[in-house]
Amino acid sequence: MSIVKIVEQALSDGYLTPVMEAEVGRICNTASELSIEEYMSLDRLMGALLTGDVVVLPRKQFINVMEELVLSEAITKVAEIEATIDRTLDVGDIAAYALNRLPPLYATTEEGANFQRSRAREQLSDLISKQVTDAIDQSLAHPEFFPERQLLGKTNPKEVLSQVSMLLEAYAENFEAEEQQAKES
C-alpha cells in the first residue's frame, strides 16, 4: 500500500494502526526519494495527528505464557534424554510440535501472566508434559524429517546452561526496561 493510500485510509477511519504506521516507516526508510504527493500526504497526516483528527492506536504488548512453560519442560526433558543417548535433539522443533497441540495462554499484564501460569500448573501440567514427551518421541522416531540438518557434536550441560543463562539475561534486561518504562508512565 502506498503512503497516499495509507494516509487517506487513516483520515477516513480517524486512526492509524501499528501496521499502517510500520508500512509508512518502511516506505520512508527504503525509498531513495519521496514524491511531492507523498510529502503532501505525510504533511496532512502530521496535521491530523496534531489536531487529534487521527489517533495512533497503541501497540498491544502480549505474551503466550504457554511458550515459556513448554520451553522449560522441553529443556528439562531433552537434557535428561541427551545425557543417556549419543544424539542431539532440537529443542525448538520439540517446543513447536508441542505448542501446536496445546491451547495458547495469552496475557497482557504481569498479573495476567501469573494467573495463566498458575492456571496452567493446576490444570494443564499433565497435558504439557504429555505433548512434550510426544514431541520428543516423534523427534527420536523420525529424525529423517529434517535430513538437510547437520547435527552438531553433543553439547555438554555447562554449554546448555550458559546458553540458557544468556537467553534469560537478554529477556530480563528487556523486561526490566519495559517494567521501568511502565512505572514512569
Phi, psi and chi 1 to 4 in degrees:
 res  aa     phi    psi   chi1   chi2   chi3   chi4
   1 MET       -  143.7 -170.9  178.1 -102.6      -
   2 SER   -85.9  162.6   71.2      -      -      -
   3 ILE   -58.5  -43.7  -71.1  176.5      -      -
   4 VAL   -59.3  -45.6  173.9      -      -      -
   5 LYS   -68.4  -38.8  -72.0 -173.8  179.6 -169.7
   6 ILE   -62.8  -44.6  -68.4  170.6      -      -
   7 VAL   -64.8  -43.3  170.7      -      -      -
   8 GLU   -58.7  -44.0  -73.4  173.1    5.3      -
   9 GLN   -62.7  -44.9 -175.7   71.7   45.0      -
  10 ALA   -62.7  -42.9      -      -      -      -
  11 LEU   -65.5  -37.4  -68.2  170.0      -      -
  12 SER   -69.0  -44.9  168.8      -      -      -
  13 ASP   -80.3  -28.8  -64.5  -17.3      -      -
  14 GLY    88.3    6.8      -      -      -      -
  15 TYR  -149.3  156.4   57.4   84.6      -      -
  16 LEU  -116.9  117.3 -175.3   70.2      -      -
  17 THR   -79.6  161.6   67.6      -      -      -
  18 PRO   -58.4  -34.3  -27.9   35.8      -      -
  19 VAL   -67.4  -43.1  171.8      -      -      -
  20 MET   -63.2  -44.1  -65.9  162.0   73.8      -
  21 GLU   -60.3  -43.4 -178.4 -177.0    1.3      -
  22 ALA   -64.7  -38.9      -      -      -      -
  23 GLU   -66.9  -41.6 -178.5   63.9   10.6      -
  24 VAL   -60.7  -44.8  168.1      -      -      -
  25 GLY   -61.3  -42.6      -      -      -      -
  26 ARG   -62.1  -44.9 -174.0 -167.0   64.9   74.4
  27 ILE   -62.5  -46.0  -67.3  168.4      -      -
  28 CYS   -63.5  -36.6  -70.1      -      -      -
  29 ASN   -75.8  -29.0  -72.4  -26.4      -      -
  30 THR   -98.5  -20.4   58.1      -      -      -
  31 ALA   -77.8  136.3      -      -      -      -
  32 SER   -74.5  -29.5   58.6      -      -      -
  33 GLU  -155.0  137.6 -155.5  173.1  -65.0      -
  34 LEU   -93.2  150.8  -63.8  177.0      -      -
  35 SER   -78.4  167.6   69.3      -      -      -
  36 ILE   -59.6  -41.9  -61.5  -69.8      -      -
  37 GLU   -61.4  -40.5  -67.7   83.1   16.5      -
  38 GLU   -66.2  -43.3  -70.2  171.7  -41.6      -
  39 TYR   -61.5  -41.5  -82.7  117.2      -      -
  40 MET   -65.6  -39.3  -71.0  173.4   58.5      -
  41 SER   -64.8  -42.9  -70.6      -      -      -
  42 LEU   -63.8  -36.7  -71.2  172.8      -      -
  43 ASP   -64.6  -43.0 -169.9   48.7      -      -
  44 ARG   -62.4  -41.8  -74.0  179.5   58.2 -152.9
  45 LEU   -63.2  -44.6  179.0   60.1      -      -
  46 MET   -60.4  -44.3 -176.5   60.1   78.1      -
  47 GLY   -61.6  -43.4      -      -      -      -
  48 ALA   -66.1  -35.9      -      -      -      -
  49 LEU   -67.7  -40.1  -71.9  167.2      -      -
  50 LEU   -68.1  -35.0  -69.2  171.8      -      -
  51 THR   -85.2  -12.6   61.7      -      -      -
  52 GLY    89.2    3.7      -      -      -      -
  53 ASP   -67.0  -26.7  -67.6  -25.3      -      -
  54 VAL  -126.8  133.3  172.0      -      -      -
  55 VAL  -114.9  151.5  -65.5      -      -      -
  56 VAL   -92.6  123.6  177.2      -      -      -
  57 LEU   -73.8  134.6  -64.9  178.7      -      -
  58 PRO   -70.2  150.8   24.5  -30.4      -      -
  59 ARG   -77.4  129.1  -65.3  174.7 -165.8 -100.8
  60 LYS   -86.3  126.0 -168.3   68.6  171.3  171.3
  61 GLN   -94.5  128.7  -62.2  -66.0  -35.0      -
  62 PHE  -151.6  160.3   55.3   89.0      -      -
  63 ILE  -134.6  156.0   61.3  166.7      -      -
  64 ASN  -103.0  103.3  179.9   -1.1      -      -
  65 VAL   -60.4  -28.3  173.3      -      -      -
  66 MET   -59.9  -33.0 -174.5   60.5   79.1      -
  67 GLU   -60.3  -47.0  -70.4  178.3    9.7      -
  68 GLU   -68.0  -36.1   67.9 -175.6   49.8      -
  69 LEU   -67.0  -43.4  -61.4  171.6      -      -
  70 VAL   -67.7  -43.3  166.7      -      -      -
  71 LEU   -61.2  -43.1 -171.0   56.7      -      -
  72 SER   -61.3  -45.8  174.8      -      -      -
  73 GLU   -63.6  -42.8 -178.6   79.2   10.5      -
  74 ALA   -64.7  -43.8      -      -      -      -
  75 ILE   -60.6  -44.7  -72.0  170.6      -      -
  76 THR   -61.7  -50.2  -59.3      -      -      -
  77 LYS   -68.8  -40.1  -73.1 -172.1  175.1 -172.7
  78 VAL   -63.8  -41.3  164.7      -      -      -
  79 ALA   -61.0  -41.6      -      -      -      -
  80 GLU   -62.8  -44.1  -69.6  171.0    1.5      -
  81 ILE   -71.1  -43.6  -69.5  170.2      -      -
  82 GLU   -64.6  -22.0  -74.0 -176.9  -15.4      -
  83 ALA   -71.6  -19.7      -      -      -      -
  84 THR  -109.0  -10.8   62.7      -      -      -
  85 ILE  -126.6  162.0   63.9  171.5      -      -
  86 ASP  -101.3   64.2 -169.7   23.7      -      -
  87 ARG  -155.3  146.5 -171.3  157.7  152.2 -146.7
  88 THR  -103.8  130.5  -58.2      -      -      -
  89 LEU  -103.0  146.9  -60.5  173.6      -      -
  90 ASP   -89.5  105.5 -171.1  -41.8      -      -
  91 VAL   -60.1  -37.0  174.4      -      -      -
  92 GLY   -62.7  -44.8      -      -      -      -
  93 ASP   -63.1  -42.2  -74.2  -15.0      -      -
  94 ILE   -64.7  -45.3  -69.7  165.4      -      -
  95 ALA   -63.4  -43.4      -      -      -      -
  96 ALA   -62.4  -43.7      -      -      -      -
  97 TYR   -58.1  -48.7 -177.4   96.8      -      -
  98 ALA   -66.2  -44.1      -      -      -      -
  99 LEU   -61.2  -33.6  -76.2  165.0      -      -
 100 ASN   -68.7  -10.0  -76.2  -30.5      -      -
 101 ARG  -116.5   11.2  -71.3  153.6 -179.8   80.0
 102 LEU  -125.0  154.0  -70.5  163.4      -      -
 103 PRO   -74.2  143.0   27.2  -33.6      -      -
 104 PRO   -72.9  152.1   25.6  -31.1      -      -
 105 LEU  -129.9   82.1  -62.5  175.2      -      -
 106 TYR   -81.9  148.9  -72.8  100.5      -      -
 107 ALA  -146.2  149.1      -      -      -      -
 108 THR  -114.0   -8.9   59.0      -      -      -
 109 THR  -131.7  164.0   64.8      -      -      -
 110 GLU   -63.7  -38.0 -165.9   58.3   40.3      -
 111 GLU   -63.2  -42.0  -65.9   81.2    7.4      -
 112 GLY   -64.5  -40.5      -      -      -      -
 113 ALA   -64.3  -42.0      -      -      -      -
 114 ASN   -63.4  -39.7  -71.6  -25.7      -      -
 115 PHE   -62.0  -46.6  171.3   80.4      -      -
 116 GLN   -64.1  -41.0  -67.1  -71.7   41.7      -
 117 ARG   -61.3  -46.3  -77.3 -176.4 -161.1   98.9
 118 SER   -62.5  -45.2  175.5      -      -      -
 119 ARG   -60.5  -44.1  176.6  177.6  155.5 -127.6
 120 ALA   -64.4  -41.6      -      -      -      -
 121 ARG   -64.1  -38.0  -74.1 -173.3 -172.1  106.7
 122 GLU   -75.9  -42.3  -69.7  172.8   14.4      -
 123 GLN  -108.4  -22.9  -60.6  173.2    8.8      -
 124 LEU  -122.5    2.4  -58.8  170.5      -      -
 125 SER   -61.5  -39.6   61.4      -      -      -
 126 ASP   -65.7  -40.9  -70.0  -18.4      -      -
 127 LEU   -66.1  -41.6 -177.5   59.1      -      -
 128 ILE   -60.6  -47.6  -67.4  167.7      -      -
 129 SER   -60.2  -44.2 -179.3      -      -      -
 130 LYS   -62.8  -44.2 -180.0 -170.6  179.5  -37.0
 131 GLN   -67.7  -37.7  -67.5  -56.9  -29.8      -
 132 VAL   -67.0  -41.8  169.5      -      -      -
 133 THR   -61.8  -44.5  -61.5      -      -      -
 134 ASP   -60.5  -40.0  -71.0   -8.1      -      -
 135 ALA   -64.1  -42.1      -      -      -      -
 136 ILE   -64.5  -43.8  -68.9  169.5      -      -
 137 ASP   -59.1  -42.1  -69.0  -15.0      -      -
 138 GLN   -62.6  -44.0  -78.7  -66.7  -38.2      -
 139 SER   -63.1  -40.4 -179.3      -      -      -
 140 LEU   -71.5  -37.2  -70.3  169.6      -      -
 141 ALA   -78.4  -27.6      -      -      -      -
 142 HIS  -132.2   61.6  -57.6  -72.8      -      -
 143 PRO   -66.6  -17.4   24.4  -32.2      -      -
 144 GLU   -74.0   -5.3   69.1  -81.2    0.2      -
 145 PHE   -59.4  -26.8  -78.7  163.0      -      -
 146 PHE  -128.3   65.2  -57.0  101.4      -      -
 147 PRO   -66.2  -23.7   24.7  -32.6      -      -
 148 GLU   -76.2  -10.9   71.3  -78.4   -0.4      -
 149 ARG   -79.4  136.8  -68.6 -174.8  176.7 -179.7
 150 GLN   -99.1  116.5  -73.2  -77.6  -30.4      -
 151 LEU   -74.5  131.9  -66.9  179.1      -      -
 152 LEU   -83.5  167.4  -60.4  173.6      -      -
 153 GLY   -57.8  154.9      -      -      -      -
 154 LYS   -59.5  128.3 -169.1  170.0 -179.1  174.1
 155 THR   -80.0  134.4  -53.4      -      -      -
 156 ASN   -79.2  156.3   74.4   41.0      -      -
 157 PRO   -57.4  -32.2  -23.9   31.8      -      -
 158 LYS   -66.3  -37.3  -72.5 -176.0 -179.8  179.8
 159 GLU   -65.8  -42.8  -73.2  177.1   -2.0      -
 160 VAL   -61.8  -46.1  171.7      -      -      -
 161 LEU   -60.3  -40.9 -175.1   58.5      -      -
 162 SER   -63.5  -43.2  172.6      -      -      -
 163 GLN   -64.2  -44.4  -69.5  172.3   -3.0      -
 164 VAL   -63.7  -40.6  171.1      -      -      -
 165 SER   -61.1  -45.3  178.1      -      -      -
 166 MET   -62.9  -40.0  -71.5  179.1   -2.8      -
 167 LEU   -62.6  -46.4 -179.9   66.0      -      -
 168 LEU   -64.1  -39.9  -70.4  173.4      -      -
 169 GLU   -61.9  -41.2  -75.2  176.8   13.2      -
 170 ALA   -63.9  -44.4      -      -      -      -
 171 TYR   -69.9  -39.0  -80.9  113.5      -      -
 172 ALA   -62.7  -40.0      -      -      -      -
 173 GLU   -61.3  -45.4 -179.0  177.9  -62.6      -
 174 ASN   -65.2  -40.9  -68.1  -21.5      -      -
 175 PHE   -63.7  -44.2  177.2   76.7      -      -
 176 GLU   -64.7  -38.0  -70.5  172.3    3.6      -
 177 ALA   -66.2  -42.2      -      -      -      -
 178 GLU   -66.5  -40.0  -71.0  174.2    9.6      -
 179 GLU   -63.0  -43.9 -169.8  175.1   79.5      -
 180 GLN   -62.6  -42.6 -176.2   62.9   31.2      -
 181 GLN   -60.9  -42.1 -125.9  177.1    1.8      -
 182 ALA   -64.3  -38.5      -      -      -      -
 183 LYS   -66.8  -35.4  -73.2  179.7 -177.5  176.5
 184 GLU   -75.3  -21.5  -66.0  173.5   -0.3      -
 185 SER   -74.8      -  -63.4      -      -      -
